Amino acid sequence: MANDFSVGDHVRWNSEAGHVEGVVIEKHTRDVEFKGRIRRCSEDDPQYEIRSDRTDHTAMHRGGALTKA
């Protein structure tokens, strides 16, 4: 899988505020509640929980939205 990341990987994504970098803190492969919403995840389509380097804000994205930094 081209967009497969692991816990500890440093990644970059585009947000409303511009490009953000952070560290993958968890890889979700089963549906999970995140910030009050159910996020659909599977082994074939995981989502990654990421902590921003600058703000410690956490976000969740699919691998297609991320690149290695």
JOZI-V669240 format. One line per field, one symbol per residue. ss: DSSP state (a for helix, b for strand, c for the rest). psi: psi as a letter, one per 20 degrees, with the letter a starting at -180 (. if undefined). burial: 1 if it has 24 or more other ideal C-beta (glycine too) atoms within 12 Angstrom, else 0. A space follows every 10 residues. Layout:
# JOZI-V669240
ss: ???
psi: ???
burial: ???
This chain:
# JOZI-V669240
ss: cccccccccb bbbbbccbbb bbbbbbbbcc cbbbccbbbc ccccccbbbb bbcccccbbb bbaaacbbc
psi: phlprqpiqp rqrprhjapq qappiqppjq pqpoljqppp qrhimrqppp pphhijqqrp qqhhiqqp.
burial: 0000100010 1110000001 1111111100 0000000010 1000011111 1100000011 111001000
